[in-house]
Amino acid sequence: MAKNPRYTRILLKFSGEALAGDTNYSISPAVLDKIAAEIGEVTSLGVQVGVVVGGGNLFRGETLSAAGIGRITGDHMGMLATLMNALALRDACERAGYESRVMSAIPMSGIVDHYDRRKAIYHLTHGEIVIFAGGTGNPLVTTDSAASLRAIETEADILLKATSVDGIYDKDPIKNPDAKMYTNLSFQEALHKELGVMDLAAFTQCRDQNMKIIVFNTNKEGALMRVVCGAEEGTLVK
Ligand code: UDP
């Protein structure tokens, strides 16, 4: 397949669980190396890549709250978890020889840069992989909201949501072997069918700001490259 990218700038969202792989560890260096190599290959084609990482492999506010920790404190812990994942991903990108930086919504001087929209766009334009950490900096939302916000703020052409299934299905494909995958969906259809593509606030923000989304399987070899080159892969929501 000829590698002609369809997009100039993308925002890639990885859940924390995507970084864990199937090891007993919360963060798998081998999985990170694979992700870094795939992202790096895409940047080598001239595509600018912003990444939002989740923190669910370490902490989620909702889970901590159910276990007795205050919800807001739990969300703060969740946001800090995204920072640890971001550091690990930056490390993997650098080991693979790709320039990268972490910009956090929560200032952490000496470890990562503070998020600044114009600086982020500057670094993206200069070919650095910019990893957005710390979520939105606010509790009671998830990193889907951070992904939608950063995609819109950095004027990405598309938000790519990396998951462990091939796309968006009419029902949970893990529990229902007969689940049908969509290749294309409108925002309205996805909302009407309550398909739960991402958290509702993030999804409606993408709809309102006309930010297209592709959901694809990060475990599928070469899937990111195929998505970036416009091949039929995953589910497109527009
Ligand atoms: N979080 C938050 N505000 C944000 C982003 C994340 O409070 O803007 C917290 C929230 O508790 C969330 C946790 O950080 O559960 C980890 O993020 P998320 O659940 O989105 O991670 P993922 O499921 O993508 O791994």
Residues whose N, C-alpha, C, O or C-beta is under 5 A from the ligand:
A	BS01	UDP	F14 S15 G16 E17 G54 G55 G56 N57 F59 R60 G61 E62 G74 D75 H76 G78 M79 G134 G135 T136 G137 N138 P139 L140 V141 T142 T143 D144 A146
